[in-house]
Every structure is written in structure tokens, then in C-alpha cells.
Amino acid sequence: MTTHHANFTDVAANCFWNGLYRESALVEIVNKEGTKYLCAPIRDGKLIIVEVLSESNTGINRYSPSIELHNSRGDYAETLSFQQACELIIANEDIAGSIDVTQRNHFLGAVSESHRNTWVALEQYGQSLGEQQTSFEESEQSLYVGHSLHPAPKSRSNLSFEISQQLSPELKANFALRWFAVSNECVFGGAVTGSDWREYVKQLQVSETALPNTAKPYLNSTSWQVIPMHPWQATQLLTLPQVQELIASGKLVDLGLGQSTWFATSSTRAIYNPTAPFMLKFSLSVKLTNSIRLLSEKEVKRGTALAGICQSLSDDAKKYFANGLSIIHEPSYFGLKDSKGEVIDESLATVRDNPFVVDDQQSMKSHGVLATLCQQTPYKQSGYALSNELLMLAQNNQTDAETLATQWFEAFCDNVVVPIFELQSQLGIVLLAHQQNIVVELEQGMPTKGYFRDCQGVGFTKLAFEHFPQLGSPETTENYWDRAKVNRYFPYYLILNSCYGVIASLSPLVEESLLFELLKQRLTQLYQSAPADTDCLHYVLNSDTLCCKGNFYCYLQGFNENSIPDPSVIYFELPNYLSR
């Protein structure tokens, strides 16, 4: 990072510092003569010192880009680069634990890669970060910083920069779909009850500007299906022995590229076409944050199960979807099977509804990904994108920025937080609503509606099985969640990830204590309304601690979050500010 970036803070380094500070008991913030410093011990009694520019009760702090190494007496200081500081910290076994050389080098390489990727994107496109974005596509492709409490949120499995440009939304990745013809016995698909997955694919075919000419012989055949794939993932698929076998046997035919333009969204593996009726989410053979992003059969089926439930809502249950929240459904999925009939996970794709189709009608509404709204920015006045947007809105409307920020948070609670908690407490539908899975509809800058997406992150409690008998029984449903599982995971995503992110991003404009109190009031009101299941609400409002995901140490240890037998091992207890 060059010095002219450092007017305020190194946003890429802040992700590392915040993850480390939240999870390591040895790393602390100390107050010295009115200035706060992050202190990380290394060998021989030395300390790495970073000035804290602003501290948040959420743990999402901002730091000076200047890093110093102090000796044990405090009378000597040496300036360090971010990379040098990371290497010294990870060399301290008291902080890093027992990791081998391979783990250490992989971790440090990924941290460096993420830091570089962040600043490359910011230099090229990020100058407008903190200015109001109007389109869904623009917001999806403006998540430059990523997870604010992760050591390497923008690592891409050490892909080359050229390949990163093909994949990365913050580098404005866009491409055409690659189409394949596949014999019926080697294709796998499913859809919500009462519909056929092939019909969803046909709608995608019709929405294409032009399919490859090579597709024509297969389109009307009853023996073949013509399906799209992510172009980069297709190249990975073609290297797999089981896929090569399908090609050699004539059961899979590469048709080439279509002509419609699709845009990578903030999750990288989900893509968007402004005029298509559906979005697509693919398996992607890349490790992003804590996991290799391959879909599984059980995950794609969760989307159709949830869509089926929502089709069957009683009139009484429908009211919980009338409070400003919509679920972006995933009514279908498809992929390849090998010659033995086994599903090839690397080929799986989910069909996702597209409520953000662009038409000729001008709308006063905009749509912002919550993670994009909440990220830190080095270029603008307040240090957070959302606060900067509200500062501009207050100036344009000649309104007090503190009042506007308070109203924004209240509207966010009413249209996003409370409706999501209502689904859990009233219907037993558990949505893992972290920042990247929430899209906020904004009208004149204020939240009027929330969208939840990514239905693989959905669970059902016993309450859901009472409301929706078509689910079967808890004993035979893979994403049944008991009380302990709900309390462990649901509050982390909705409260510690999403709500804390919003509170931190508004903290330059309004006291955090006020926002925490408003959140507590809303959840207390929901609790007092006597929902069918009050256990998780009681836990969030009264527990001294909340279960929190340890992203820093999960990544340091090299865990694949999606495949470890017991994901609870990467969680720890974090003091609960709401219960104070």
C-alpha cells in the first residue's frame, strides 16, 4: 500500500486487526495518555502497536495505517509494513497456536493476496465508495473490502490476477454463459413441487440474446438437455476424469458461449443478468473466506423445500411475509451425473428468482447489499460507506445527520431484523441472514424492504414441522435445527454479523448505545408479543455471551467450514452487549 492511500485508514488491514482482536485474548486495546492503541505481543517481550482511530463496541474498529514495533522497555520503535507485522504475529505460538510451516505460509500468503486484491480494486473502482448507488448490479460489484472481521476476506485461492479479473465482482467481472448439451441419463435436476426444472432452463434459454448455433440440433430433442454453466467453472469441470469420460462417450457436448452478458455478484459464484428472469448460483472450485464454494445435493434441495413451504402458507402465516421482508426463492437446480449415476458437485447450479429485473420504467427505489453499505472506506469523510451516504443525504435534505442515522436504523430493524426473527419465533424458519445475504430496498435513502437470499443457509425447527407437515419429520430432515443449534448460529448471523455491522457503520453519526437500545427495544417488543418460540429471543436478550464464529482462527487453521464434521468448533463465546 502506498502512503497516499492512508489519509484515513488501511481498510484491508483493518479486517485482519479486527479479527485478531476479537478472537485473541492476548491482543488488547490500551489507553495511553488519551490515545488508544492495539497491542499485539510477539517474541522477546516486544509489542506491535497500532493506533486506534475509532473504537466500536461491535469490535469493528478503525486503525492507523502506521504500524510500529516496540521493545519491552518502550523506548525503541521500528516502523513495520503490514506484511512484516503479520509474519511476526503468526510466529508467536501463544497467538497462532500449533500450526505447521505449510499452514503458516498459506495463511500469510492469503492475507497478503487479500490485502493486494482489496487495494487493486479500490484503486481502479473504489473512489465512489460511500456515494449512493442506485442499482442492484452496482451494489453487488462494489463490495471492495469484504468481511470486516476476517484476516483475508478477498483471497482467491492464490489465483492469478488475470483469473481474478474473470471472477471478481469488485473488478467488474462479466461474461457469457457457456452452454452444454447433455444426454438425459447424465443430467440431474429438481424443482419446487408442481413444476419441472427443465422449464426453468427453457426460460433461461429464451432470455439469452443468442444461444450458440451448435445448440440448435439439441434444443427440441427429447433425449438431450441444453444447460448453462459458469464459463470459468466449466474449464475446471472439463479437467475432471468423470466429465472427460462423459465427453468421450458422446454424452456431453460443449456448445460454446452464449451472447448475453452476466455479472458476478458479491458472492462471486452467483451471477446476475439485468434482463433475465432468474439469477444463477454455481459451484465454484475456489476457496473464498472459509470454504471451497461447491454446492451439494442437500444444499440445492433446501431452496426448493423453502419455496414449496412458502407456496403453501396459510392466510395466518402470510402475515409474517407482509412486514417488509421477501425471500428470494431458489425454485430449481440442475447439474451433471457421471457414468455411475453419481452427482458431480462441481457441476451443480441453483436457479434463483430475480426480483431486480431492469425494465423501461424508472423507479425511485434502489437496492443495496448490506455488506456493501456497511463496509469501511478510506476515501470519504466518516470512514464508513453508509455514514457517508447519510451525510450526503442529510446535506441535500438539510436534515440533521444524527436524526437521519437513527431513523435509518429503526427502519432497518422494522423491515429486516424483526421480520427475520419473527419467521424463526413464529414459524420455525431459520434464515442465516448475514450481511451478504441481505439486500435492502431503499426509497429516498431509507430502508423500506428487506430481501433474504441464499436459501442453502436455511434451517427448520420443530415449530416448522408443525406448520408444514410436507417437511416430513425432524428425524429424517437434514436441516432440522434443535434449540442449541438455533442459539449457536442464528444470532451470530443476524445480530453479531448484520446488526453489529450496521451499528458500526452508523457510529460516526450516532451514539452506539442508542442504536443498541433501539435494537433491544424492538426485540423486547417481539418477545413480549408472546411468539410461539421465545427461546432464542430470550437467549439474545439475556445471555451474558453470544456464540460467535471465529473467522480468524478458522482460516488460520485451514478449516473448510462447509466440510468439517462439527462446525461448532470454530465458534466461541463473545460478550453480549444487548444484555448489559
C-alpha positions in Angstrom: 0.0 0.0 0.0 1.4 3.4 -0.9 1.2 6.3 1.5 -1.3 8.4 -0.4 -4.0 5.8 0.4 -3.5 6.4 4.1 -5.5 9.6 4.6 -7.7 7.7 7.0 -7.0 4.0 7.3 -5.9 0.8 5.6 -9.3 -0.9 5.2 -7.8 -4.2 4.1 -5.5 -4.4 7.1 -8.4 -3.5 9.4 -10.1 -6.7 8.6 -7.1 -8.6 9.9 -6.7 -6.5 13.0 -10.4 -6.7 14.0 -10.5 -10.5 13.5 -7.3 -10.9 15.6 -8.5 -8.5 18.3 -12.0 -10.2 18.6 -10.6 -13.7 18.9 -7.2 -13.5 20.7 -7.2 -12.9 24.5 -3.5 -11.7 24.2 -4.3 -8.8 21.9 -5.8 -5.8 23.6 -6.6 -2.1 23.2 -4.9 0.1 25.8 -5.4 3.8 26.6 -2.2 5.8 26.9 -2.5 9.5 27.6 -5.9 9.8 25.9 -4.9 7.8 22.7 -5.9 4.2 22.2 -3.6 1.6 20.8 -4.0 -2.0 19.6 -1.2 -4.1 21.2 -0.2 -7.5 19.9 2.7 -9.3 21.7 5.4 -11.1 19.8 8.7 -12.7 20.9 11.2 -11.4 23.4 8.6 -9.2 25.1 8.2 -6.9 22.1 4.9 -5.4 21.1 3.3 -4.5 17.8 1.5 -1.2 18.3 -1.3 0.3 16.0 -3.1 3.5 16.9 -6.9 3.1 17.1 -8.6 5.8 15.1 -12.1 4.8 16.3 -13.3 2.0 18.6 -16.7 0.3 18.4 -18.5 -1.9 20.9 -19.1 -4.2 18.0 -15.4 -4.9 17.6 -15.3 -3.3 14.1 -12.7 -0.7 14.7 -10.6 1.6 12.5 -6.8 1.8 12.8 -4.0 4.0 11.7 -2.1 2.5 8.7 1.2 3.2 10.6 2.5 0.1 12.4 5.3 0.1 15.0 7.4 -2.5 16.8 8.2 -1.5 20.4 10.8 -3.2 22.6 9.9 -4.4 26.1 11.1 -1.1 27.7 9.0 1.0 25.3 12.0 3.2 24.5 12.5 2.0 20.9 10.2 1.9 18.0 10.6 0.5 14.5 8.2 1.0 11.6 6.8 -2.1 10.1 4.9 -2.9 6.9 1.6 -4.7 7.3 3.2 -7.9 5.9 6.1 -7.8 8.4 3.7 -7.3 11.3 1.6 -10.3 10.2 4.7 -12.5 10.0 5.8 -11.5 13.5 2.4 -12.1 15.0 1.9 -15.5 13.4 5.4 -16.5 14.6 4.2 -16.1 18.2 2.8 -19.6 19.1 1.0 -18.1 22.1 -1.2 -16.3 19.5 -1.1 -18.6 16.5 -1.2 -21.9 18.3 0.4 -25.0 16.9 0.5 -24.7 13.1 2.9 -26.2 10.7 5.1 -24.3 8.2 2.6 -25.1 5.3 -0.3 -23.7 7.2 1.7 -20.6 8.2 2.9 -19.9 4.7 -0.6 -20.5 3.2 -2.2 -18.2 5.8 0.3 -15.4 5.3 0.1 -15.7 1.5 -3.7 -15.5 1.6 -3.6 -12.4 3.9 -1.1 -10.7 1.5 -3.2 -11.7 -1.5 -6.4 -10.4 0.1 -4.7 -7.1 1.0 -3.4 -6.7 -2.5 -6.7 -7.6 -4.2 -8.6 -5.1 -2.0 -6.3 -2.2 -2.9 -6.2 -3.1 -6.6 -10.0 -2.9 -6.8 -10.1 0.2 -4.7 -7.6 2.0 -6.8 -9.4 1.2 -10.0 -13.1 1.5 -9.0 -13.5 2.4 -5.3 -13.2 6.2 -5.4 -17.1 6.4 -5.4 -17.4 4.1 -2.4 -19.7 5.9 0.1 -21.7 7.6 -2.6 -25.3 6.5 -3.2 -25.6 3.5 -5.5 -28.9 3.1 -7.4 -28.8 -0.3 -9.0 -28.6 -3.8 -7.6 -25.7 -4.6 -10.0 -23.7 -1.6 -8.9 -24.1 -2.5 -5.2 -23.2 -6.2 -5.9 -20.0 -5.2 -7.6 -18.9 -2.6 -5.0 -18.0 -4.9 -2.1 -14.3 -4.0 -2.2 -13.4 -4.7 1.4 -15.4 -7.8 2.3 -15.8 -9.4 5.8 -14.7 -6.8 8.4 -13.6 -9.4 10.9 -11.8 -11.9 8.6 -8.0 -11.9 8.1 -8.2 -12.5 4.3 -11.7 -11.7 3.0 -10.6 -11.1 -0.6 -8.3 -14.0 -1.0 -9.0 -16.2 -4.1 -7.0 -19.4 -3.5 -4.0 -17.7 -5.0 -5.5 -17.3 -8.4 -3.6 -15.2 -10.8 -4.7 -11.6 -11.2 -5.9 -12.4 -14.8 -8.2 -15.1 -13.5 -9.3 -12.9 -10.6 -10.5 -10.4 -13.1 -12.6 -13.0 -14.8 -14.3 -13.9 -11.4 -14.2 -11.0 -9.1 -17.3 -8.7 -8.8 -15.2 -5.8 -7.4 -13.2 -5.9 -10.6 -16.5 -5.7 -12.5 -16.3 -9.3 -13.8 -18.8 -10.0 -16.6 -19.0 -12.8 -19.1 -21.2 -15.0 -21.3 -22.6 -18.4 -20.1 -21.1 -21.5 -21.6 -23.7 -23.9 -22.8 -23.6 -27.7 -22.9 -25.8 -30.4 -24.4 -26.1 -33.4 -22.0 -27.8 -36.7 -22.6 -30.8 -37.2 -20.3 -29.3 -40.1 -18.3 -26.3 -37.8 -17.3 -28.3 -34.8 -16.1 -29.6 -34.1 -12.7 -32.3 -31.6 -11.7 -35.2 -30.8 -9.5 -37.8 -28.1 -8.8 -40.4 -26.9 -6.4 -43.4 -29.1 -6.2 -45.7 -28.7 -9.2 -43.0 -27.6 -11.6 -40.4 -29.1 -13.8 -36.7 -28.0 -13.6 -36.4 -28.2 -17.4 -39.0 -25.3 -17.7 -36.7 -23.0 -15.7 -33.8 -23.8 -18.0 -36.0 -23.2 -21.1 -36.8 -19.7 -19.7 -33.1 -19.1 -19.4 -32.6 -20.3 -23.0 -35.3 -17.9 -24.2 -33.9 -15.0 -22.3 -30.4 -15.4 -23.9 -29.6 -12.8 -26.6 -28.5 -15.7 -28.7 -27.6 -19.3 -28.0 -24.6 -20.8 -29.7 -25.5 -22.1 -33.2 -24.3 -25.5 -32.2 -27.2 -25.8 -29.7 -29.9 -26.0 -32.4 -29.8 -29.8 -33.0 -30.3 -30.4 -29.3 -33.0 -27.9 -28.3 -36.0 -29.8 -29.4 -34.7 -33.3 -28.7 -36.4 -35.4 -26.1 -33.1 -37.2 -25.4 -30.9 -34.1 -24.6 -31.0 -31.1 -22.3 -29.2 -27.8 -23.1 -27.9 -26.3 -19.8 -25.7 -23.3 -19.0 -22.6 -23.3 -16.9 -20.3 -20.6 -15.4 -17.6 -20.2 -18.0 -14.7 -20.3 -15.6 -16.1 -23.3 -13.7 -16.7 -25.1 -17.0 -13.0 -25.1 -17.6 -12.4 -26.7 -14.2 -15.1 -29.3 -14.9 -13.6 -30.3 -18.2 -10.4 -31.4 -16.3 -12.3 -33.9 -14.2 -11.9 -37.5 -15.2 -15.6 -38.3 -14.8 -16.5 -35.3 -17.1 -13.9 -36.3 -19.7 -15.5 -39.7 -19.7 -18.9 -38.2 -20.5 -17.4 -36.2 -23.4 -15.5 -39.3 -24.7 -18.7 -41.3 -24.7 -20.6 -38.6 -26.6 -23.0 -37.9 -23.7 -21.8 -34.3 -23.0 -21.2 -31.8 -25.8 -19.5 -28.4 -25.3 -21.6 -25.9 -27.3 -19.6 -22.8 -26.6 -20.6 -19.4 -25.3 -23.9 -17.6 -25.5 -24.2 -13.9 -26.1 -26.0 -12.4 -23.1 -23.8 -10.6 -20.5 -23.9 -11.9 -16.9 -22.3 -10.1 -13.9 -20.6 -11.6 -11.0 -22.3 -10.7 -7.7 -20.7 -10.1 -4.3 -20.6 -13.8 -3.5 -18.6 -14.4 -6.7 -20.3 -17.7 -7.6 -23.8 -16.2 -8.0 -24.3 -14.2 -11.3 -26.9 -11.7 -12.5 -28.3 -10.6 -15.8 -30.4 -7.4 -15.5 -33.0 -8.7 -18.1 -33.1 -12.4 -17.2 -36.0 -13.9 -15.1 -33.5 -15.7 -12.9 -30.1 -15.4 -11.4 -27.8 -18.4 -11.2 -25.6 -19.7 -8.4 -22.9 -22.2 -9.4 -20.4 -24.4 -7.6 -17.1 -22.7 -7.9 -13.8 -24.6 -7.2 -12.2 -21.7 -5.3 -11.7 -21.2 -1.6 -13.4 -17.9 -0.7 -13.1 -16.9 3.0 -13.6 -20.1 5.0 -14.7 -22.7 2.4 -14.3 -24.1 -1.1 -17.5 -23.0 -2.8 -19.0 -26.2 -4.0 -22.7 -26.8 -3.8 -24.0 -30.2 -2.7 -27.2 -32.0 -3.4 -28.6 -31.5 0.0 -28.0 -27.7 -0.2 -29.7 -27.2 -3.6 -32.7 -29.1 -2.4 -33.1 -26.7 0.6 -34.1 -24.0 -1.9 -36.9 -25.9 -3.4 -38.1 -27.1 0.0 -38.3 -23.5 1.2 -40.0 -22.3 -2.0 -42.6 -25.1 -1.5 -43.3 -24.1 2.0 -43.9 -20.5 1.0 -46.3 -21.6 -1.7 -48.4 -23.4 1.0 -48.6 -20.6 3.6 -51.8 -20.3 5.4 -53.5 -16.9 5.5 -52.4 -16.6 9.1 -48.8 -17.4 8.2 -48.7 -15.0 5.2 -48.8 -12.0 7.5 -45.2 -12.7 8.5 -44.1 -12.0 4.9 -46.1 -8.8 4.8 -43.8 -6.9 7.2 -41.2 -5.7 4.7 -39.3 -9.0 4.1 -39.2 -11.1 1.0 -37.2 -14.3 0.4 -35.5 -14.6 -3.0 -36.5 -18.1 -3.8 -34.4 -20.8 -5.4 -37.2 -22.9 -7.1 -34.9 -25.2 -9.2 -31.5 -26.7 -9.6 -29.5 -28.8 -12.1 -26.2 -30.5 -12.7 -24.4 -33.4 -14.2 -24.2 -37.1 -13.2 -21.3 -39.3 -14.0 -21.5 -42.7 -15.8 -22.2 -44.4 -12.5 -25.2 -42.1 -11.8 -23.3 -40.1 -9.1 -24.0 -36.3 -8.9 -20.9 -34.2 -9.8 -20.9 -31.5 -7.1 -18.6 -29.3 -9.2 -21.4 -29.0 -11.9 -24.3 -28.0 -9.6 -26.2 -24.8 -10.2 -29.2 -23.3 -8.4 -31.8 -21.2 -10.3 -32.7 -18.1 -8.2 -35.6 -15.7 -8.7 -34.6 -12.3 -10.0 -36.7 -9.6 -8.4 -34.3 -6.9 -9.7 -35.1 -7.2 -13.4 -34.4 -3.9 -15.1 -37.2 -2.6 -17.3 -38.0 0.7 -19.0 -39.9 2.1 -16.0 -37.8 4.4 -13.9 -38.0 3.6 -10.2 -37.4 5.9 -7.2 -36.1 2.8 -5.3 -32.5 1.5 -5.1 -31.2 -1.8 -3.8 -28.1 -2.1 -1.7 -26.3 -5.3 -0.5 -26.0 -4.8 3.3 -22.3 -5.8 3.3 -21.6 -3.1 0.6 -23.4 -0.5 2.6 -21.6 -1.4 5.9 -18.0 -1.6 4.6 -15.3 0.8 5.7 -13.9 3.3 3.1 -10.5 5.1 3.1 -11.6 7.9 0.9 -14.6 9.6 2.5 -15.3 11.7 5.5 -16.7 9.3 8.1 -14.8 6.1 7.3 -17.9 4.0 6.5 -19.9 3.9 3.3 -23.3 4.0 4.9 -22.5 7.0 7.1 -21.1 8.9 4.1 -24.3 8.2 2.1 -26.4 9.5 5.0 -24.1 12.6 5.4 -24.8 13.5 1.8 -28.5 12.8 2.2 -28.7 15.0 5.3 -26.9 17.8 3.4 -29.1 17.5 0.4 -32.3 17.4 2.6 -31.0 20.0 5.1 -31.6 17.4 7.8 -29.7 16.5 10.9 -27.4 13.5 10.2 -27.8 12.0 13.6 -31.6 12.0 13.3 -31.3 10.5 9.8 -29.0 7.7 11.0 -31.3 6.9 13.9 -34.3 6.7 11.6 -32.3 4.5 9.1 -31.6 2.0 11.9 -35.2 2.0 13.1 -36.4 1.3 9.6 -33.7 -1.4 9.2 -34.9 -3.1 12.4 -38.6 -2.9 11.3 -38.1 -4.1 7.8 -35.3 -6.6 8.2 -34.4 -7.7 11.7 -37.8 -8.1 13.3 -39.4 -9.9 10.3 -36.4 -12.4 10.1 -36.7 -13.0 13.9 -40.5 -13.4 13.5 -40.0 -16.2 11.0 -37.9 -18.1 13.5 -40.0 -17.5 16.5 -43.4 -17.8 14.8 -42.9 -20.4 12.0 -39.7 -22.1 12.8 -37.9 -20.9 9.6 -34.3 -20.1 10.4 -32.6 -17.8 7.9 -28.8 -17.3 8.3 -29.0 -13.7 7.4 -25.5 -12.3 7.3 -24.7 -9.1 5.6 -24.0 -10.5 2.2 -27.4 -12.4 2.2 -29.4 -9.3 2.9 -30.4 -6.8 0.2 -32.1 -3.6 1.4 -34.6 -1.7 -0.7 -34.1 2.0 -0.3 -36.5 4.8 -1.1 -35.1 8.3 -0.8 -32.2 6.6 1.0 -34.2 4.9 3.7 -34.9 1.2 4.1 -38.4 0.2 3.0 -38.0 -3.5 2.4 -35.6 -6.4 3.0 -34.7 -9.3 0.8 -33.1 -12.5 2.1 -31.1 -14.7 -0.4 -29.0 -17.8 -0.4 -31.5 -20.5 0.7 -28.8 -23.1 1.3 -28.5 -21.2 4.6 -31.9 -22.2 6.0 -32.9 -24.5 8.8 -36.2 -25.7 10.3 -37.1 -26.1 14.0 -39.8 -28.3 15.4 -42.2 -25.4 15.0 -41.8 -25.5 11.2 -42.7 -29.2 11.2 -45.9 -28.4 13.0 -46.8 -25.7 10.4 -45.6 -27.5 7.3 -46.1 -31.3 7.5 -44.8 -31.7 4.0 -41.3 -31.3 5.5 -41.6 -34.8 6.9 -40.2 -35.4 10.4 -37.2 -33.8 12.2 -35.5 -37.2 12.3 -35.4 -37.5 8.5 -34.7 -33.9 7.6 -31.1 -33.0 7.2 -31.5 -29.3 8.1 -33.6 -29.8 11.2 -32.3 -27.5 13.9 -32.7 -28.1 17.6 -32.7 -25.4 20.2 -29.0 -25.5 20.8 -28.2 -25.2 17.1 -30.6 -22.2 16.7 -29.0 -20.4 19.6 -25.5 -21.1 18.4 -25.8 -20.0 14.7 -28.9 -17.8 14.1 -27.9 -14.9 16.4 -24.4 -14.9 15.1 -25.6 -14.2 11.5 -28.4 -11.8 12.2 -27.2 -10.0 15.3 -23.4 -10.2 15.5 -22.8 -10.1 11.8 -25.6 -8.0 10.3 -26.8 -5.8 13.1 -23.4 -5.1 14.6 -22.2 -4.3 11.1 -24.9 -1.7 10.7 -24.3 -0.2 14.2 -20.6 0.2 13.5 -21.2 1.8 10.1 -23.6 4.3 11.7 -21.4 5.0 14.7 -19.7 8.1 13.3 -23.2 9.8 13.2 -25.0 8.5 16.3 -24.0 7.0 19.7 -23.8 3.2 19.5 -25.5 2.9 22.9 -28.7 4.5 21.4 -28.7 2.0 18.5 -28.1 -1.0 20.8 -31.0 0.3 22.9 -33.3 0.6 19.9 -32.4 -2.9 18.8 -33.1 -4.2 22.3 -36.4 -2.4 22.4 -37.5 -4.0 19.1 -36.6 -7.5 20.1 -38.1 -7.0 23.6 -41.4 -5.9 21.9 -41.3 -9.1 19.8 -40.6 -11.2 22.9 -43.5 -9.6 24.8 -45.9 -10.3 21.9 -45.6 -14.0 23.0 -44.5 -15.7 19.8 -44.7 -19.5 19.6 -41.0 -19.9 20.3 -39.3 -17.4 22.7 -36.2 -19.4 23.5 -33.8 -17.7 21.0 -35.2 -14.3 21.7 -34.7 -14.9 25.4 -31.1 -16.0 24.8 -30.3 -12.9 22.7 -31.8 -10.5 25.2 -30.5 -12.1 28.4 -27.4 -14.3 27.8 -24.1 -12.8 29.1 -22.5 -14.1 25.9 -23.5 -14.9 22.3 -21.9 -17.7 20.3 -19.6 -16.1 17.7 -17.8 -17.6 14.7 -14.1 -17.4 14.9 -13.2 -16.4 11.4 -9.6 -15.6 12.2 -8.6 -18.9 13.7 -10.8 -20.9 11.4 -8.9 -19.5 8.5 -5.5 -19.8 10.3 -6.1 -23.5 11.0 -7.0 -24.1 7.4 -10.5 -25.4 8.1 -13.0 -25.8 5.3 -16.1 -24.5 7.1 -18.5 -26.5 4.8 -16.9 -29.9 5.4 -15.6 -30.0 9.0 -17.7 -32.6 10.9 -18.6 -30.3 13.7 -18.8 -26.6 12.7 -19.3 -25.6 16.4 -15.5 -26.0 17.0 -14.9 -22.7 15.2 -17.3 -20.8 17.5 -16.5 -19.1 20.8 -18.4 -17.0 23.4 -18.4 -13.3 22.8 -19.7 -10.9 25.5 -23.3 -9.9 24.7 -23.7 -6.1 24.6 -27.5 -6.4 24.4 -27.8 -8.0 27.8 -25.9 -5.2 29.6 
